Amino acid sequence: MVILKKNGEHQIDLNKKHPVLIYEGTFSKAEKNVTGTWRFKKRLVFWKGFIPMFVSTGNGTFVMIKLS
């Protein structure tokens, strides 16, 4: 897991687990790039210690381009 600090520094913690990350995307017709979305798998947390809620910690889009 990488922790980003407000001053731009980052810290790597190899012992800390992170939420499951799910990618979905499609190839272009020429298969030179992939575009898609990513999201963290929802997980069960307990609000105020006893109210169960499923939450996702983030999502977004991505583009991967084949250079050669």
PDB file with one MODEL, atoms N, CA, C and O in Angstrom:
MODEL        1
ATOM      1  N   MET A   1       0.844  -1.164   0.000  1.00  0.00           N
ATOM      2  CA  MET A   1       0.000   0.000   0.000  1.00  0.00           C
ATOM      3  C   MET A   1       0.892   1.229   0.000  1.00  0.00           C
ATOM      4  O   MET A   1       1.892   1.279   0.715  1.00  0.00           O
ATOM      5  N   VAL A   2       0.524   2.226  -0.809  1.00  0.00           N
ATOM      6  CA  VAL A   2       1.257   3.487  -0.864  1.00  0.00           C
ATOM      7  C   VAL A   2       0.415   4.557  -0.195  1.00  0.00           C
ATOM      8  O   VAL A   2      -0.768   4.712  -0.499  1.00  0.00           O
ATOM      9  N   ILE A   3       1.029   5.289   0.711  1.00  0.00           N
ATOM     10  CA  ILE A   3       0.349   6.379   1.412  1.00  0.00           C
ATOM     11  C   ILE A   3       0.917   7.688   0.877  1.00  0.00           C
ATOM     12  O   ILE A   3       2.121   7.926   0.983  1.00  0.00           O
ATOM     13  N   LEU A   4       0.060   8.548   0.299  1.00  0.00           N
ATOM     14  CA  LEU A   4       0.488   9.843  -0.211  1.00  0.00           C
ATOM     15  C   LEU A   4       0.244  10.896   0.852  1.00  0.00           C
ATOM     16  O   LEU A   4      -0.852  10.993   1.405  1.00  0.00           O
ATOM     17  N   LYS A   5       1.273  11.685   1.135  1.00  0.00           N
ATOM     18  CA  LYS A   5       1.158  12.743   2.138  1.00  0.00           C
ATOM     19  C   LYS A   5       0.839  14.059   1.444  1.00  0.00           C
ATOM     20  O   LYS A   5       1.055  14.187   0.239  1.00  0.00           O
ATOM     21  N   LYS A   6       0.333  15.034   2.180  1.00  0.00           N
ATOM     22  CA  LYS A   6      -0.056  16.330   1.610  1.00  0.00           C
ATOM     23  C   LYS A   6       1.125  17.073   0.998  1.00  0.00           C
ATOM     24  O   LYS A   6       0.937  17.860   0.070  1.00  0.00           O
ATOM     25  N   ASN A   7       2.319  16.846   1.490  1.00  0.00           N
ATOM     26  CA  ASN A   7       3.497  17.541   0.959  1.00  0.00           C
ATOM     27  C   ASN A   7       4.060  16.871  -0.297  1.00  0.00           C
ATOM     28  O   ASN A   7       5.102  17.294  -0.798  1.00  0.00           O
ATOM     29  N   GLY A   8       3.390  15.833  -0.815  1.00  0.00           N
ATOM     30  CA  GLY A   8       3.810  15.167  -2.037  1.00  0.00           C
ATOM     31  C   GLY A   8       4.670  13.939  -1.813  1.00  0.00           C
ATOM     32  O   GLY A   8       4.900  13.171  -2.747  1.00  0.00           O
ATOM     33  N   GLU A   9       5.148  13.738  -0.599  1.00  0.00           N
ATOM     34  CA  GLU A   9       5.939  12.547  -0.310  1.00  0.00           C
ATOM     35  C   GLU A   9       5.036  11.322  -0.254  1.00  0.00           C
ATOM     36  O   GLU A   9       3.829  11.432  -0.035  1.00  0.00           O
ATOM     37  N   HIS A  10       5.636  10.158  -0.454  1.00  0.00           N
ATOM     38  CA  HIS A  10       4.864   8.927  -0.347  1.00  0.00           C
ATOM     39  C   HIS A  10       5.615   7.917   0.514  1.00  0.00           C
ATOM     40  O   HIS A  10       6.840   7.955   0.625  1.00  0.00           O
ATOM     41  N   GLN A  11       4.866   7.036   1.105  1.00  0.00           N
ATOM     42  CA  GLN A  11       5.409   6.006   1.979  1.00  0.00           C
ATOM     43  C   GLN A  11       4.818   4.666   1.555  1.00  0.00           C
ATOM     44  O   GLN A  11       3.606   4.552   1.373  1.00  0.00           O
ATOM     45  N   ILE A  12       5.664   3.654   1.397  1.00  0.00           N
ATOM     46  CA  ILE A  12       5.206   2.330   0.991  1.00  0.00           C
ATOM     47  C   ILE A  12       5.188   1.407   2.207  1.00  0.00           C
ATOM     48  O   ILE A  12       6.188   1.269   2.911  1.00  0.00           O
ATOM     49  N   ASP A  13       4.044   0.782   2.440  1.00  0.00           N
ATOM     50  CA  ASP A  13       3.887  -0.175   3.536  1.00  0.00           C
ATOM     51  C   ASP A  13       3.489  -1.513   2.915  1.00  0.00           C
ATOM     52  O   ASP A  13       2.328  -1.711   2.554  1.00  0.00           O
ATOM     53  N   LEU A  14       4.449  -2.431   2.790  1.00  0.00           N
ATOM     54  CA  LEU A  14       4.200  -3.714   2.142  1.00  0.00           C
ATOM     55  C   LEU A  14       3.396  -4.671   3.013  1.00  0.00           C
ATOM     56  O   LEU A  14       2.901  -5.682   2.513  1.00  0.00           O
ATOM     57  N   ASN A  15       3.255  -4.379   4.298  1.00  0.00           N
ATOM     58  CA  ASN A  15       2.536  -5.262   5.202  1.00  0.00           C
ATOM     59  C   ASN A  15       1.062  -4.927   5.329  1.00  0.00           C
ATOM     60  O   ASN A  15       0.294  -5.740   5.844  1.00  0.00           O
ATOM     61  N   LYS A  16       0.644  -3.757   4.876  1.00  0.00           N
ATOM     62  CA  LYS A  16      -0.743  -3.332   5.027  1.00  0.00           C
ATOM     63  C   LYS A  16      -1.542  -3.740   3.792  1.00  0.00           C
ATOM     64  O   LYS A  16      -1.138  -3.456   2.665  1.00  0.00           O
ATOM     65  N   LYS A  17      -2.680  -4.409   4.008  1.00  0.00           N
ATOM     66  CA  LYS A  17      -3.530  -4.824   2.900  1.00  0.00           C
ATOM     67  C   LYS A  17      -4.382  -3.652   2.428  1.00  0.00           C
ATOM     68  O   LYS A  17      -4.696  -2.748   3.203  1.00  0.00           O
ATOM     69  N   HIS A  18      -4.750  -3.676   1.160  1.00  0.00           N
ATOM     70  CA  HIS A  18      -5.613  -2.646   0.601  1.00  0.00           C
ATOM     71  C   HIS A  18      -6.896  -3.300   0.101  1.00  0.00           C
ATOM     72  O   HIS A  18      -6.932  -4.517  -0.084  1.00  0.00           O
ATOM     73  N   PRO A  19      -7.946  -2.519  -0.120  1.00  0.00           N
ATOM     74  CA  PRO A  19      -9.191  -3.090  -0.646  1.00  0.00           C
ATOM     75  C   PRO A  19      -8.977  -3.704  -2.036  1.00  0.00           C
ATOM     76  O   PRO A  19      -8.049  -3.323  -2.749  1.00  0.00           O
ATOM     77  N   VAL A  20      -9.827  -4.640  -2.409  1.00  0.00           N
ATOM     78  CA  VAL A  20      -9.766  -5.273  -3.722  1.00  0.00           C
ATOM     79  C   VAL A  20     -10.099  -4.232  -4.784  1.00  0.00           C
ATOM     80  O   VAL A  20     -11.076  -3.495  -4.649  1.00  0.00           O
ATOM     81  N   LEU A  21      -9.288  -4.166  -5.843  1.00  0.00           N
ATOM     82  CA  LEU A  21      -9.470  -3.215  -6.932  1.00  0.00           C
ATOM     83  C   LEU A  21      -9.978  -3.958  -8.160  1.00  0.00           C
ATOM     84  O   LEU A  21      -9.392  -4.963  -8.561  1.00  0.00           O
ATOM     85  N   ILE A  22     -11.069  -3.472  -8.764  1.00  0.00           N
ATOM     86  CA  ILE A  22     -11.701  -4.129  -9.915  1.00  0.00           C
ATOM     87  C   ILE A  22     -11.575  -3.228 -11.141  1.00  0.00           C
ATOM     88  O   ILE A  22     -11.968  -2.062 -11.108  1.00  0.00           O
ATOM     89  N   TYR A  23     -11.020  -3.783 -12.230  1.00  0.00           N
ATOM     90  CA  TYR A  23     -10.876  -3.060 -13.489  1.00  0.00           C
ATOM     91  C   TYR A  23     -11.832  -3.651 -14.516  1.00  0.00           C
ATOM     92  O   TYR A  23     -12.014  -4.868 -14.565  1.00  0.00           O
ATOM     93  N   GLU A  24     -12.449  -2.795 -15.342  1.00  0.00           N
ATOM     94  CA  GLU A  24     -13.248  -3.229 -16.484  1.00  0.00           C
ATOM     95  C   GLU A  24     -12.911  -2.313 -17.638  1.00  0.00           C
ATOM     96  O   GLU A  24     -12.901  -1.092 -17.477  1.00  0.00           O
ATOM     97  N   GLY A  25     -12.630  -2.886 -18.815  1.00  0.00           N
ATOM     98  CA  GLY A  25     -12.263  -2.049 -19.945  1.00  0.00           C
ATOM     99  C   GLY A  25     -12.442  -2.773 -21.265  1.00  0.00           C
ATOM    100  O   GLY A  25     -12.744  -3.966 -21.308  1.00  0.00           O
ATOM    101  N   THR A  26     -12.246  -2.018 -22.347  1.00  0.00           N
ATOM    102  CA  THR A  26     -12.370  -2.578 -23.692  1.00  0.00           C
ATOM    103  C   THR A  26     -11.189  -2.120 -24.547  1.00  0.00           C
ATOM    104  O   THR A  26     -10.670  -1.016 -24.381  1.00  0.00           O
ATOM    105  N   PHE A  27     -10.777  -3.002 -25.471  1.00  0.00           N
ATOM    106  CA  PHE A  27      -9.739  -2.666 -26.447  1.00  0.00           C
ATOM    107  C   PHE A  27     -10.325  -1.812 -27.558  1.00  0.00           C
ATOM    108  O   PHE A  27     -11.504  -1.936 -27.891  1.00  0.00           O
ATOM    109  N   SER A  28      -9.498  -0.944 -28.129  1.00  0.00           N
ATOM    110  CA  SER A  28      -9.897  -0.222 -29.335  1.00  0.00           C
ATOM    111  C   SER A  28      -9.904  -1.215 -30.497  1.00  0.00           C
ATOM    112  O   SER A  28      -9.396  -2.329 -30.368  1.00  0.00           O
ATOM    113  N   LYS A  29     -10.478  -0.813 -31.628  1.00  0.00           N
ATOM    114  CA  LYS A  29     -10.537  -1.717 -32.792  1.00  0.00           C
ATOM    115  C   LYS A  29      -9.148  -2.133 -33.252  1.00  0.00           C
ATOM    116  O   LYS A  29      -8.949  -3.276 -33.665  1.00  0.00           O
ATOM    117  N   ALA A  30      -8.200  -1.232 -33.187  1.00  0.00           N
ATOM    118  CA  ALA A  30      -6.832  -1.551 -33.609  1.00  0.00           C
ATOM    119  C   ALA A  30      -6.024  -2.204 -32.490  1.00  0.00           C
ATOM    120  O   ALA A  30      -4.854  -2.533 -32.686  1.00  0.00           O
ATOM    121  N   GLU A  31      -6.631  -2.395 -31.328  1.00  0.00           N
ATOM    122  CA  GLU A  31      -5.999  -3.001 -30.155  1.00  0.00           C
ATOM    123  C   GLU A  31      -4.726  -2.269 -29.732  1.00  0.00           C
ATOM    124  O   GLU A  31      -3.765  -2.890 -29.280  1.00  0.00           O
ATOM    125  N   LYS A  32      -4.729  -0.935 -29.883  1.00  0.00           N
ATOM    126  CA  LYS A  32      -3.576  -0.141 -29.457  1.00  0.00           C
ATOM    127  C   LYS A  32      -3.807   0.547 -28.121  1.00  0.00           C
ATOM    128  O   LYS A  32      -2.866   1.070 -27.524  1.00  0.00           O
ATOM    129  N   ASN A  33      -5.052   0.553 -27.644  1.00  0.00           N
ATOM    130  CA  ASN A  33      -5.291   1.104 -26.315  1.00  0.00           C
ATOM    131  C   ASN A  33      -6.486   0.424 -25.663  1.00  0.00           C
ATOM    132  O   ASN A  33      -7.312  -0.214 -26.316  1.00  0.00           O
ATOM    133  N   VAL A  34      -6.540   0.587 -24.364  1.00  0.00           N
ATOM    134  CA  VAL A  34      -7.638   0.055 -23.555  1.00  0.00           C
ATOM    135  C   VAL A  34      -8.192   1.224 -22.750  1.00  0.00           C
ATOM    136  O   VAL A  34      -7.430   1.973 -22.138  1.00  0.00           O
ATOM    137  N   THR A  35      -9.503   1.383 -22.745  1.00  0.00           N
ATOM    138  CA  THR A  35     -10.142   2.394 -21.905  1.00  0.00           C
ATOM    139  C   THR A  35     -11.145   1.688 -21.003  1.00  0.00           C
ATOM    140  O   THR A  35     -11.741   0.679 -21.377  1.00  0.00           O
ATOM    141  N   GLY A  36     -11.314   2.233 -19.825  1.00  0.00           N
ATOM    142  CA  GLY A  36     -12.252   1.587 -18.930  1.00  0.00           C
ATOM    143  C   GLY A  36     -12.417   2.305 -17.611  1.00  0.00           C
ATOM    144  O   GLY A  36     -12.082   3.480 -17.468  1.00  0.00           O
ATOM    145  N   THR A  37     -12.946   1.562 -16.647  1.00  0.00           N
ATOM    146  CA  THR A  37     -13.201   2.102 -15.324  1.00  0.00           C
ATOM    147  C   THR A  37     -12.557   1.213 -14.271  1.00  0.00           C
ATOM    148  O   THR A  37     -12.293   0.036 -14.516  1.00  0.00           O
ATOM    149  N   TRP A  38     -12.312   1.774 -13.118  1.00  0.00           N
ATOM    150  CA  TRP A  38     -11.825   1.014 -11.980  1.00  0.00           C
ATOM    151  C   TRP A  38     -12.651   1.406 -10.764  1.00  0.00           C
ATOM    152  O   TRP A  38     -13.201   2.505 -10.697  1.00  0.00           O
ATOM    153  N   ARG A  39     -12.728   0.486  -9.800  1.00  0.00           N
ATOM    154  CA  ARG A  39     -13.429   0.775  -8.552  1.00  0.00           C
ATOM    155  C   ARG A  39     -12.925  -0.179  -7.481  1.00  0.00           C
ATOM    156  O   ARG A  39     -12.449  -1.276  -7.770  1.00  0.00           O
ATOM    157  N   PHE A  40     -13.042   0.264  -6.252  1.00  0.00           N
ATOM    158  CA  PHE A  40     -12.730  -0.618  -5.144  1.00  0.00           C
ATOM    159  C   PHE A  40     -13.971  -1.437  -4.821  1.00  0.00           C
ATOM    160  O   PHE A  40     -15.089  -0.922  -4.847  1.00  0.00           O
ATOM    161  N   LYS A  41     -13.772  -2.706  -4.518  1.00  0.00           N
ATOM    162  CA  LYS A  41     -14.879  -3.566  -4.123  1.00  0.00           C
ATOM    163  C   LYS A  41     -15.494  -3.018  -2.841  1.00  0.00           C
ATOM    164  O   LYS A  41     -14.784  -2.589  -1.931  1.00  0.00           O
ATOM    165  N   LYS A  42     -16.824  -3.039  -2.781  1.00  0.00           N
ATOM    166  CA  LYS A  42     -17.501  -2.562  -1.580  1.00  0.00           C
ATOM    167  C   LYS A  42     -17.145  -3.461  -0.409  1.00  0.00           C
ATOM    168  O   LYS A  42     -16.983  -4.671  -0.563  1.00  0.00           O
ATOM    169  N   ARG A  43     -17.027  -2.855   0.755  1.00  0.00           N
ATOM    170  CA  ARG A  43     -16.720  -3.636   1.945  1.00  0.00           C
ATOM    171  C   ARG A  43     -17.663  -3.247   3.074  1.00  0.00           C
ATOM    172  O   ARG A  43     -18.226  -2.152   3.085  1.00  0.00           O
ATOM    173  N   LEU A  44     -17.821  -4.135   3.991  1.00  0.00           N
ATOM    174  CA  LEU A  44     -18.727  -3.941   5.110  1.00  0.00           C
ATOM    175  C   LEU A  44     -18.009  -3.205   6.236  1.00  0.00           C
ATOM    176  O   LEU A  44     -16.961  -3.642   6.710  1.00  0.00           O
ATOM    177  N   VAL A  45     -18.592  -2.074   6.659  1.00  0.00           N
ATOM    178  CA  VAL A  45     -18.078  -1.347   7.821  1.00  0.00           C
ATOM    179  C   VAL A  45     -19.237  -1.136   8.795  1.00  0.00           C
ATOM    180  O   VAL A  45     -20.408  -1.239   8.427  1.00  0.00           O
ATOM    181  N   PHE A  46     -18.891  -0.845  10.013  1.00  0.00           N
ATOM    182  CA  PHE A  46     -19.922  -0.636  11.028  1.00  0.00           C
ATOM    183  C   PHE A  46     -19.857   0.814  11.505  1.00  0.00           C
ATOM    184  O   PHE A  46     -18.898   1.223  12.160  1.00  0.00           O
ATOM    185  N   TRP A  47     -20.908   1.594  11.163  1.00  0.00           N
ATOM    186  CA  TRP A  47     -21.005   2.994  11.551  1.00  0.00           C
ATOM    187  C   TRP A  47     -21.411   3.073  13.019  1.00  0.00           C
ATOM    188  O   TRP A  47     -22.338   2.394  13.460  1.00  0.00           O
ATOM    189  N   LYS A  48     -20.712   3.901  13.750  1.00  0.00           N
ATOM    190  CA  LYS A  48     -20.935   4.043  15.194  1.00  0.00           C
ATOM    191  C   LYS A  48     -20.802   2.704  15.925  1.00  0.00           C
ATOM    192  O   LYS A  48     -21.368   2.503  17.000  1.00  0.00           O
ATOM    193  N   GLY A  49     -20.032   1.788  15.305  1.00  0.00           N
ATOM    194  CA  GLY A  49     -19.735   0.535  15.963  1.00  0.00           C
ATOM    195  C   GLY A  49     -20.754  -0.572  15.811  1.00  0.00           C
ATOM    196  O   GLY A  49     -20.460  -1.720  16.143  1.00  0.00           O
ATOM    197  N   PHE A  50     -21.966  -0.262  15.311  1.00  0.00           N
ATOM    198  CA  PHE A  50     -22.955  -1.338  15.235  1.00  0.00           C
ATOM    199  C   PHE A  50     -23.915  -1.256  14.047  1.00  0.00           C
ATOM    200  O   PHE A  50     -24.667  -2.207  13.831  1.00  0.00           O
ATOM    201  N   ILE A  51     -23.929  -0.186  13.275  1.00  0.00           N
ATOM    202  CA  ILE A  51     -24.833  -0.082  12.125  1.00  0.00           C
ATOM    203  C   ILE A  51     -24.060  -0.524  10.877  1.00  0.00           C
ATOM    204  O   ILE A  51     -23.144   0.180  10.450  1.00  0.00           O
ATOM    205  N   PRO A  52     -24.410  -1.685  10.279  1.00  0.00           N
ATOM    206  CA  PRO A  52     -23.654  -2.174   9.126  1.00  0.00           C
ATOM    207  C   PRO A  52     -23.957  -1.359   7.864  1.00  0.00           C
ATOM    208  O   PRO A  52     -25.107  -1.021   7.584  1.00  0.00           O
ATOM    209  N   MET A  53     -22.880  -1.050   7.102  1.00  0.00           N
ATOM    210  CA  MET A  53     -23.008  -0.315   5.840  1.00  0.00           C
ATOM    211  C   MET A  53     -21.994  -0.877   4.851  1.00  0.00           C
ATOM    212  O   MET A  53     -20.876  -1.222   5.235  1.00  0.00           O
ATOM    213  N   PHE A  54     -22.381  -0.972   3.572  1.00  0.00           N
ATOM    214  CA  PHE A  54     -21.431  -1.322   2.524  1.00  0.00           C
ATOM    215  C   PHE A  54     -20.939  -0.023   1.895  1.00  0.00           C
ATOM    216  O   PHE A  54     -21.743   0.811   1.477  1.00  0.00           O
ATOM    217  N   VAL A  55     -19.613   0.152   1.827  1.00  0.00           N
ATOM    218  CA  VAL A  55     -19.041   1.371   1.263  1.00  0.00           C
ATOM    219  C   VAL A  55     -17.966   1.022   0.241  1.00  0.00           C
ATOM    220  O   VAL A  55     -17.324  -0.025   0.317  1.00  0.00           O
ATOM    221  N   SER A  56     -17.790   1.924  -0.710  1.00  0.00           N
ATOM    222  CA  SER A  56     -16.710   1.830  -1.679  1.00  0.00           C
ATOM    223  C   SER A  56     -15.826   3.047  -1.475  1.00  0.00           C
ATOM    224  O   SER A  56     -16.328   4.161  -1.325  1.00  0.00           O
ATOM    225  N   THR A  57     -14.514   2.845  -1.469  1.00  0.00           N
ATOM    226  CA  THR A  57     -13.608   3.942  -1.161  1.00  0.00           C
ATOM    227  C   THR A  57     -13.157   4.729  -2.384  1.00  0.00           C
ATOM    228  O   THR A  57     -12.341   5.639  -2.244  1.00  0.00           O
ATOM    229  N   GLY A  58     -13.656   4.415  -3.578  1.00  0.00           N
ATOM    230  CA  GLY A  58     -13.277   5.209  -4.736  1.00  0.00           C
ATOM    231  C   GLY A  58     -13.553   4.520  -6.049  1.00  0.00           C
ATOM    232  O   GLY A  58     -13.798   3.315  -6.109  1.00  0.00           O
ATOM    233  N   ASN A  59     -13.505   5.329  -7.116  1.00  0.00           N
ATOM    234  CA  ASN A  59     -13.653   4.820  -8.477  1.00  0.00           C
ATOM    235  C   ASN A  59     -13.096   5.852  -9.448  1.00  0.00           C
ATOM    236  O   ASN A  59     -12.814   6.987  -9.064  1.00  0.00           O
ATOM    237  N   GLY A  60     -12.940   5.453 -10.706  1.00  0.00           N
ATOM    238  CA  GLY A  60     -12.403   6.373 -11.699  1.00  0.00           C
ATOM    239  C   GLY A  60     -12.323   5.724 -13.066  1.00  0.00           C
ATOM    240  O   GLY A  60     -12.879   4.650 -13.296  1.00  0.00           O
ATOM    241  N   THR A  61     -11.618   6.398 -13.976  1.00  0.00           N
ATOM    242  CA  THR A  61     -11.442   5.892 -15.335  1.00  0.00           C
ATOM    243  C   THR A  61      -9.954   5.761 -15.622  1.00  0.00           C
ATOM    244  O   THR A  61      -9.124   6.344 -14.924  1.00  0.00           O
ATOM    245  N   PHE A  62      -9.619   4.983 -16.667  1.00  0.00           N
ATOM    246  CA  PHE A  62      -8.218   4.832 -17.053  1.00  0.00           C
ATOM    247  C   PHE A  62      -8.114   4.648 -18.558  1.00  0.00           C
ATOM    248  O   PHE A  62      -9.077   4.276 -19.229  1.00  0.00           O
ATOM    249  N   VAL A  63      -6.909   4.923 -19.072  1.00  0.00           N
ATOM    250  CA  VAL A  63      -6.554   4.660 -20.473  1.00  0.00           C
ATOM    251  C   VAL A  63      -5.153   4.063 -20.466  1.00  0.00           C
ATOM    252  O   VAL A  63      -4.242   4.619 -19.852  1.00  0.00           O
ATOM    253  N   MET A  64      -4.978   2.930 -21.147  1.00  0.00           N
ATOM    254  CA  MET A  64      -3.656   2.339 -21.326  1.00  0.00           C
ATOM    255  C   MET A  64      -3.366   2.353 -22.827  1.00  0.00           C
ATOM    256  O   MET A  64      -4.210   1.958 -23.632  1.00  0.00           O
ATOM    257  N   ILE A  65      -2.161   2.812 -23.200  1.00  0.00           N
ATOM    258  CA  ILE A  65      -1.783   2.944 -24.604  1.00  0.00           C
ATOM    259  C   ILE A  65      -0.560   2.098 -24.882  1.00  0.00           C
ATOM    260  O   ILE A  65       0.433   2.174 -24.158  1.00  0.00           O
ATOM    261  N   LYS A  66      -0.627   1.287 -25.935  1.00  0.00           N
ATOM    262  CA  LYS A  66       0.512   0.468 -26.355  1.00  0.00           C
ATOM    263  C   LYS A  66       1.471   1.364 -27.134  1.00  0.00           C
ATOM    264  O   LYS A  66       1.077   1.969 -28.131  1.00  0.00           O
ATOM    265  N   LEU A  67       2.713   1.453 -26.695  1.00  0.00           N
ATOM    266  CA  LEU A  67       3.670   2.363 -27.301  1.00  0.00           C
ATOM    267  C   LEU A  67       4.400   1.791 -28.507  1.00  0.00           C
ATOM    268  O   LEU A  67       4.808   2.549 -29.387  1.00  0.00           O
ATOM    269  N   SER A  68       4.574   0.493 -28.572  1.00  0.00           N
ATOM    270  CA  SER A  68       5.338  -0.051 -29.704  1.00  0.00           C
ATOM    271  C   SER A  68       4.447  -0.768 -30.684  1.00  0.00           C
ATOM    272  O   SER A  68       4.928  -1.284 -31.693  1.00  0.00           O
TER     273      SER A  68
ENDMDL
END
